[in-house]
């Protein structure tokens, strides 16, 4: 089941990262595949437990976020930047406003 979970997350990630699918559809397809095979929960080494839909969604979104961050870091290095703005919004926390 662990390998099935890893394969499902990797498949959903690849579909979204390549633009072949939106993340909601990709996650939904893989969750259905895992649920049909009998997987209902994912147990982590930390003893945390998530339902399979939460685990797949979190893993895919985290993977996409990490990839986006790495691309931003690479682009900043290539352009010789010593920093870059990752988000800007009104009513930011005081520690983030600076």
C-alpha positions, 0 to 999 in steps of 0.5 A, a space after each residue: 500500500 505504501 508504494 501505491 500511495 507514493 505512485 498515486 502522489 507522484 502521478 497527481 504531482 506530474 499531471 499538475 506540474 505538467 499542466 495536463 490536469 488541475 490539482 483538484 481533478 488529479 488528486 480526486 482521481 488518485 484518491 479514488 484509485 487508492 480508495 478503490 484499492 482499500 486504502 482509507 488512511 495514511 499513517 506517518 512515522 510520526 504517528 500522525 494519521 490522515 485520511 487518504 484524501 487529506 494525505 494525497 492533497 497535502 503531499 501534492 500541494 507541498 510538492 508543487 510549493 517546493 518546486 515553485 520555491 526552488 524555481 524562484 530561488 534558481 531564477 533569483 540566483 541567475 539574475 543576481 538577486 539577493 532576495 525577492 518578494 514572495 507575497 505582498 498583502 495588506 494587513 500583513 503580520 507586523 513581523 512580516 510587514 517590513 
